[in-house]
Amino acid sequence: MIASAAPSRQTRARVSAPSAGEFLFCTCQVGAESALKSDAVAREPSLRPAYSRPGLVTFKRAGPRLASDDPEAAPSPLARAWGRGIGRASDPAAAVAMIAEATSSALPLRLHVFERDRWRPGEAPADALIGGAAALIRAELLALWPEGRPLLLGEAAEPGDHVIDVIVAEGEPLYLGHHRHHPARLAWPGGQAPLLLSQPIPPQAPSRAYRKLEEAIAWSRAPVRAGDVALELGSAPGGASYALLRRGLTVHGVDTGVMDPVVLTTRHASGARFIYHNAPMSQVQRRDLPTALHWVLCDVNRAPQVALRTVARLAAAPRPALMGVLCTLKLDDWRALRHLDGWLRMIEAMGMVEVRATQLPSNRMELFAYGLTEAGVQRRA
C-alpha cells in the first residue's frame, strides 16, 4: 500500500470535521517554500498559506480536513518537520508560558529545539556553527521549566510522544508548535537524522551520497543487515556503496563513472566487498547479478520514470530474498512533484507493500522514495 509522506490527491472525497482556526507549520529546505505551499494546497485544498520565513511555512486550515489513514501525515513530501502551530514567543520565558497554556499540565512532553535551515544542502560555510543557538535556547527552556511539569528525558522521540517543537532563527521570535510522534517521522529535532547532528561523514567517504544513504535508512527504517547483497545503480564515485560496505553488505555497483579506490579496496570483516559493473544500467542483465539480491538502490541523473523502469526490471520476481528498493528521484524543477503519486505507484507495482517518499535533509532538487516487500516489513518488525 502506498503510504506517501502526504495524502494522495485521490483521497479528497473523504473529509472530517473542520478545526476552526487551526494553524499548521512545516519546515523545509531553503528555497523550497513556494513549492511546498503549492503542493500542500493541491493535496489539501482547505489549507491557506500564512506566515513564512526561509525554511519555515505555516498554513491556516480554512475548511474540512481530509481524512486519511495517518492523521499526522505530512502536508507535502517537502516537509521535514510539521505539526500544529502554537505561535511566536519573544523569549524562552514567554515560550514556556505559551506551551503551558497550549498543553495539558499532566501530559508528558518531549522537547525538540532546532534551527531552521539557513543554507541549501551542502552550501553551508565551512566555519558555520549549526546547532549552537538551539542548544542555548534548549538550556534556557529547561532552566525555566515549571517544577512538577512532566518532561521526557532525551530528544529521540518514541511513537506516541507528544512533542513540542521550538524553531530557532537568529534575530527572530521563537516559533512554537507541537506534534504526536509517529514511526513515519525521523525521531530527532527538526526531522534531522542523528548523523547530521553528531556524526561527521568519514573523511575517506567519496561523496555526499554516504550521508544521503544514512539519512535514507534512518528515515525509512529499512532493515539493512550485514550479510545482505545490494545492487546500486549509479554507484560512482561510491559514497553510498561505501556506507553499505561499512555496514557489512556486499555491493554490486553499476556505473560508467570512476569508482573511488577506497570503495574498490574496502573489505569488511564479514568478507563483504564491492563488485564493479562498468556499464550503463540499461545494459546490465539479471544474469549478471546474484539471485539472492536483498536491496536495489538507484541514484542516477535520469528522469524518475526511466530510472524506475530499470529498477523494476532488475528487481522483478523471482527475487525471494528481496527486502526492498531505495531510490533517489531527481526533479527537473519543483513542478515535477505532480508526478510523485505515479512514481510511487511504479514502486508499488514492483511487489512492494509499503511505499513512501520525502525530501531528506541532504537532498537537493530531489526526493527519496523507498518500497519494502512483505519480507522487508516482517524483518523490520
N, C-alpha and C positions, 0 to 999 in steps of 0.2 A: 504494500500500500504506500502511495506517495504521501509523505508527511513533510512537505517542504517547510522552509523557515517562515512562510507566510501562507494564509489560506489561499486555495486555488480560486481563480476568478469564477469558476463554475459553481461555487457554493453560495452565490449571492441570494438565492431564493429563500434560504433558511435564515431567519433573524430571531433575535431575542429582544427583550425589553430594553429600551434605551436607558443609559445612565446620564441624567441631565448634568451638564456642566463638567463632565469628566475630561481631564487632560491626560494625554499620553506623552511620553518622551522617548526619543531614540537617540543614541549616539552612533556615529558612523565615521567613515574615512573622510578626511578633509577633502572637499571637492565633490563629494557625492550627495550633498544636502538636497539639491534640486531634484536629482534622480530619485532619491528616497521619498521625497514628498510626492512626486508624480506616481511612483509605483505603489506607495501605500494608499493613496486616494483611489487609484484604479482598482486595487484589491478590496478596499473598504470605503465605499462612497460616503459613509457617514462622517469620515474624518475631514477636518478643516485645518490646514496649516496655521500655526500660531507663532509663538516666539521661537527664534532660531539664531544660532551662532555657528561659526565654523566647527564642524564636528558634532553639533547638537541641533536636533529638530524637535519641536513639540507640536502636538495636534490637540484640537478640541473635538470631542465627539458630539456631532450635531444631530444624531438620529439613532435608530436602532443599530445595535452591534450584530455583526454576522455571527451566527452560531457556528462553532467548529469543534472538532474532537478535542482540541487543545486550546482552552480559553487564554492561555498565556503565549500563544503563537506570536512570533514577531510580525509587526505590520508589514515588513518588507525583508527580503534576504539581505539587504544592505544594512539593516540594523544590527549593531553589535551588542549593545545593551539597551533594554527597553523596559517600560513599566508605566505605572500610573504616576502622574506628577503630583507633588505636594506644593511646590512653589519655590521662590527665591528667598534666600536668607542673607542678611547683610554680614553676618559673622557667625562663628560657631555657637555662641550663646543663643542667638536667635534660631539657629538651626535646631538645637536641642529642644527648644520650646515648641517649634513647629512640628517636630517629629512626635513629641509627646501629645500634641493636640490631634494629630492625624492618625494615631495608632492606639490600640488598647494598652493600658498600663500593665496588664497581665500577660501580654503577648511577648514571648522571647523574640528578640530581633538579632539579625546578623548585619553587621555594619560594613558596607562597601564604600570606600572613599577612593576616588580615582580622578585623574586628569583627563579631560577630553583631548583629542589629538590636536597637535599644533602643526604637524607636517604630514605629508603623504608618506606611505610606507617606503622606507629606505632613504628618505631625504632629510632626516634629522641631522643637524651638525654633529660632528664627532664629539664636541665638548658639551652637547646638550645634556642637561640634568633632567631626566624624566622620572617622575615619581616622588621627588623630594617635597614638592609643595603639598601633595596629597598626604604624605606621611606626617607632615607638620599639622595639617588640619585634623587628621585622624587622632593624633595625640591630644589636641585641644578638645575634641569632642569627647574623648574618653575621660579626660580630666573633669569635664563639666557634666558627665553623665549622672543622672539622679541615682542616689543610693537606693537600692531595692528594685530598680527597674531592670528586668531580665535582659541580659545581653549575652549572646552566644560567643564563646571564645574562638579566635581564629577568623580567617577570611574565606576559606574554602567552603562554599555553601553546600548543604545537603538537601536532597529532594524534600520539598515541603517547607523549607525555611522561609520565613518572612524576612526579606532583605531590604534594608534601607540603602538607597543609592545617593551618595553625595558627590556631585560633579564639580570639580575644581578648575578654575581658569584664572590666571593672574590678572588682578585688577578688576575682577567681576564678582558679583554676588555668587554665593554657593547655590547651585540648583539641586533641589531635593526631589526624590521620587522613591517609589518602593515597588517591589515585585515579589511574587512567590516563586521560589526556585524550582526548576524542573530539569530532569536529566538532559533535555534537549538544549540547554544553555551551558556555556562554559561557567564553571563554578567560581571563578575569581573576579575581583572587582573590574568593572568596565568591560566584561566579556573578553578579557585578555587571557592568553594561555600562560601558565606559570613559567614557561620557557622565556617569555618576554620579560617577566617580572624579575627573575632572579638567576636564570641560567644563560650565560652567553653562548653563542654558537661556537663550537670548537674552532680554533684558528685554522685548522687544516681542512675544514669543510669547504668544498669547491665553490659553493654558491648559496644564495638566499633560499634556494629550494629546500635546503636542510630545515630551516626554520618553518617554512610553509608546511612541510610534511608533518613536523612535530605538532604544529597547531592543528592540522587536519585530524591527526589521530586523537589529540586531546578533545577536540570538539565532537567528533563522530563517535568516540569511544570504540573505534574499530579494534576488534580483538586480535591485533597483530602479535604473533608469538615467535620466539626463537625456534628455528627449525622449519618455519614456513618458507615457501618458494614464491617469489614475486616477479612479475613482469612489469617493467617500466618503459612506457612509450615516451620518447623524448627525454632520454636519460642524461645527455651531455649538458654541462660538464660533470655532473654527478652528485649534486647536493642531496637530493632525495635518496638516491641509491646509497650514498654514504650513511645517511641516517638509518636506513634499513639494515645495512651491514652491521652497524654498531649494535643494532637490536638482535642480531643473530640470524637474519634472513639471508638466504641465497637469492641473488637478484640477477635476472636476465634483463639487460639493458639494450634498448633498441634506439639507435640514432646514427646519423652520418657525421655528427659533430665529434670533436676530440674529447675523449674522457680524461679527467684529471688522473695523474699517476697514483694518487692516494687511493682512489677507488679501485683501480686495476690491481693494486698490490695488497690491499687490505684482506686479511684472513681473520675471521672470528675464531674464538677458542672452540666453538662448536664445529668448525670446518666450513662454515658459510663463506661464500666468496661471490665475486661479481663475474658474470659471463657476458661478454660483449657481442652483440649482433650489429655489425657495422653495415646497416642497410636502411632504406626508407621503410617506415612502418607498413606501407602498402604492400611491400614485397615479403614480409615475414609471414610464414605459413604456420599453421597449427603443428605440423610435423617437425618444425624447428624448435618446438618448445616441449618441456616435460608435460606429461599427462597430469601429474599431481601439481597443479597450479593453484595457489591459495588466494593470491591477490593480483589484480591488474590495475596498474596506475597509469595515468595519462596526463602529461603537461606539455602540450605541443602548440606551436603557433599555427593552428588550423581553426577553421570555423568549428564551433562545438558539434554541429551535426555531422561533420566529416570525421572528426576525431572519435565521436561516439560510435559511428558505424564500424570503425576499426576495432574499438574496444569490444563491441558486440560480437564481431567475427572471431576474435581470439579468445573471448570468454565463454562462447556458446557451449551448451551442453553437447556431449557428456563431459562435464568437469566436476566429478563427485567431490573433490576436495575444495572447490571454490568457496571462499568466505565472502568476497565482495570486491567492489571496484571503487577506486578513489580517483576522482577526475578534477582537474583544473579546467574551467571553461573560460576561454578568452572572449572578451567583448570588444567589438569594433568601437562602440560607444554605448552610453548608458541606455539608449533606446532599445538595445538588443535584449533587455530584461523581459520584454513582452514575449520572448520565445522560451522563457525558462520552463514553464509548465510542460511544453512539448519536449524539451530536452530531458526533463525528469521522467516523462513517460517512456522515452527511449531507454533510460536506465532501468526502469521498472520492467520493461519488456525483456531484459536480459535474465529474468528469473529472480529479481531482487524483491524482497518482501518489505524492506524498509528503505526509503529513498528520501534524502533531504539535501538542502543546499543553503549556503550562506556566503557572506564575504568575510573571510578571515582577517585578522589584524594585519597580516603581511601581504595579503592580496592587493594588487594594484587594480588595473582595469580588467578584473576577472572575478569569478566566483569559484568556490569549491563545492562539489557535489559528490555524494557517495551513495552506494547501494550495498545492502547486506543481503545475502541469501538466508534461507531459513537456518542453515548450518551456522552462518556467521552470527545471527541473532542468538541462537542457542548457546554458542560458545561464549558470547559476551555475558550472558546471564549467569 
